[in-house]
């Protein structure tokens, strides 16, 4: 697999994109966003999830559809953090943090990663992100990502076998299930389909209720 790291910074790419008026992408809109929200809201309710920390909160389009008591959104882009603070100013139990606020991330019932991992091109950035994702959860980690090793034509996309990486580096967490995407990727409809599935992890001894037809048992 060719890893495209030379001269590329994931952080710089996303800050430039948001500062230039860009958004989080097609995955945070339309039926893909609805699919994610339907699964997540059911999971939050079934597992009494009260607090969520999302690594890579983006522009807030997906968050608008989520039913969460307490939410912390973290993003590497100061521009999008400022936008989310303004957008959700009426939500007293919501906060948005940038890297300079990382000491305030705290512990949460669930940590969340949606459409982020395949955008972390640099190997060390990817590894550090995974470590933080699991370090700040007391119960569950929910990942929505591609899960196969492959380069990609877009400079800001690199696919990895996420499941294997976590198995090798965070082996004490239990993978409960893989939830397949309702709209699998099609090259002729990239805005309405996705190469991502849900991977659902829990700490040992923590129960996890999954009422999801079509899930892959692991």
Secondary structure as UniProt FT lines:
FT   TURN            6..7
FT   HELIX           10..19
FT   TURN            20..21
FT   HELIX           26..28
FT   HELIX           30..46
FT   TURN            47..48
FT   STRAND          51..55
FT   TURN            58..59
FT   TURN            61..62
FT   HELIX           63..65
FT   STRAND          70..74
FT   HELIX           78..87
FT   TURN            88..90
FT   TURN            92..93
FT   STRAND          94..97
FT   HELIX           99..104
FT   STRAND          108..114
FT   HELIX           117..119
FT   HELIX           123..135
FT   STRAND          137..145
FT   TURN            155..156
FT   HELIX           162..169
FT   TURN            171..172
FT   STRAND          174..179
FT   TURN            187..188
FT   TURN            190..192
FT   STRAND          197..202
FT   TURN            204..205
FT   TURN            213..214
FT   STRAND          216..217
//
